[in-house]
């Protein structure tokens, strides 16, 4: 006998991801411009580089899960040098994620792909990896903010 249980609906998963993205956006907003691009601790990257990594993952993961075509991020991030630019790209990625999400067929969440030719996993696990990666690096951003004497946004307010 086979049983199928749904713990999260597709819409609930998107809402969860977007909640984390809203919180990460607030973290970007509170960074002083110069510290966003230049501050680091213990050899870790500046938070701007982590934010660019999230941008490189969001739309391509959603697109890959939706279509099975794992195309790397096509935008240019090497020239991004201001908080305003990062936030603009962040908002664009949010709109693209919201547009792509409803096109993901339900079966694609369980199908296994080799994302970007490197990581073999189900669609749901690839999405969860992207969310987990953002949470992990956002935690580094929280540490940076505290080291700078800045109170980070409450992590539970997503």
C-alpha positions in Angstrom: 0.0 0.0 0.0 1.3 3.5 -0.9 0.3 6.6 1.0 1.0 10.1 0.0 1.2 12.8 2.7 1.6 16.5 2.1 3.3 18.4 4.8 3.7 21.6 2.9 1.7 22.8 0.0 3.6 24.4 -2.9 2.2 27.8 -1.9 3.2 27.3 1.7 6.7 26.4 0.6 6.9 29.6 -1.5 5.6 31.7 1.4 8.2 30.1 3.6 11.0 30.9 1.1 9.7 34.4 0.5 9.6 35.0 4.3 13.3 34.2 4.5 14.0 36.4 1.5 12.2 39.3 3.2 14.3 38.9 6.3 17.5 38.7 4.3 16.5 41.8 2.4 16.1 43.6 5.8 19.6 42.5 6.8 21.0 44.0 3.5 19.1 47.2 4.2 20.6 47.7 7.7 24.2 47.3 6.6 26.1 50.5 6.2 27.0 50.7 2.5 30.8 50.5 3.0 30.5 47.6 5.5 28.2 45.7 3.2 30.9 45.5 0.6 34.1 45.6 2.7 33.5 44.2 6.2 34.4 40.6 7.0 35.5 38.5 10.0 37.8 35.5 10.0 38.3 35.4 6.3 34.6 35.1 5.5 33.3 37.0 2.5 31.6 40.4 2.8 27.9 40.1 3.1 27.4 41.7 -0.3 29.1 38.6 -1.8 26.8 36.3 0.1 23.7 38.3 -1.1 25.0 38.0 -4.7 25.3 34.2 -4.2 21.6 34.1 -3.1 20.7 36.1 -6.3 22.6 33.6 -8.4 20.6 30.8 -6.9 17.0 32.0 -6.5 15.7 32.3 -10.0 17.9 29.5 -11.5 16.7 27.0 -8.9 13.0 27.9 -9.4 13.5 27.7 -13.2 15.4 24.4 -13.0 12.7 22.8 -10.8 10.0 24.1 -13.1 11.5 23.0 -16.4 14.4 20.6 -15.8 16.7 23.1 -17.5 19.4 24.2 -15.1 20.7 27.4 -16.5 23.1 29.5 -14.4 22.2 33.0 -13.4 22.4 35.2 -16.5 22.8 38.6 -14.8 26.0 40.5 -14.3 26.9 40.8 -10.6 30.6 41.6 -10.8 29.8 45.3 -11.5 27.3 45.6 -8.6 28.8 48.1 -6.2 25.9 49.7 -4.2 23.3 48.5 -1.8 20.7 50.1 -4.0 21.7 47.9 -6.9 21.6 44.8 -4.7 18.2 45.6 -3.4 16.9 46.3 -6.9 18.2 43.0 -8.1 16.7 41.3 -5.0 13.3 42.8 -5.8 13.5 41.6 -9.4 14.5 38.1 -8.3 11.5 38.1 -5.9 9.1 39.0 -8.8 10.7 36.3 -11.0 10.4 33.7 -8.3 6.7 34.6 -7.9 6.2 34.4 -11.6 8.0 31.0 -12.1 6.6 29.3 -9.0 3.0 28.6 -10.3 4.5 27.0 -13.4 6.2 24.2 -11.4 4.3 21.0 -12.0 3.6 19.1 -8.8 5.6 16.1 -9.9 8.7 18.2 -10.4 9.2 18.6 -6.6 9.8 14.8 -6.3 11.8 14.3 -9.5 15.5 14.0 -9.3 17.7 16.2 -11.4 21.4 17.0 -11.5 21.1 20.7 -10.8 23.5 22.8 -12.7 25.2 19.5 -13.8 26.6 19.1 -10.2 24.1 18.3 -7.5 21.8 15.3 -7.9 18.7 15.8 -5.8 14.9 16.1 -5.9 13.4 19.4 -6.8 12.1 19.9 -3.2 15.6 19.2 -1.8 17.3 21.5 -4.2 14.8 24.3 -3.1 15.4 23.5 0.5 19.2 23.6 -0.1 18.8 27.1 -1.5 16.7 28.2 1.5 19.2 26.6 4.0 22.1 28.2 2.3 20.5 31.6 2.6 19.7 31.0 6.3 23.3 29.9 7.0 24.9 32.9 5.3 22.3 35.3 6.8 23.5 34.1 10.2 27.0 35.2 9.2 25.5 38.6 8.3 23.9 38.8 11.8 27.4 38.2 13.3 28.8 40.9 11.1 26.1 43.4 12.2 26.6 42.6 15.9 30.3 43.1 15.5 29.6 46.5 14.0 27.3 47.4 16.9 24.2 47.1 14.8 21.1 45.1 16.1 20.0 42.7 13.3 16.4 42.4 12.4 14.6 39.8 14.6 15.1 36.5 12.9 11.5 35.3 13.7 10.0 38.3 11.8 9.7 36.9 8.3 
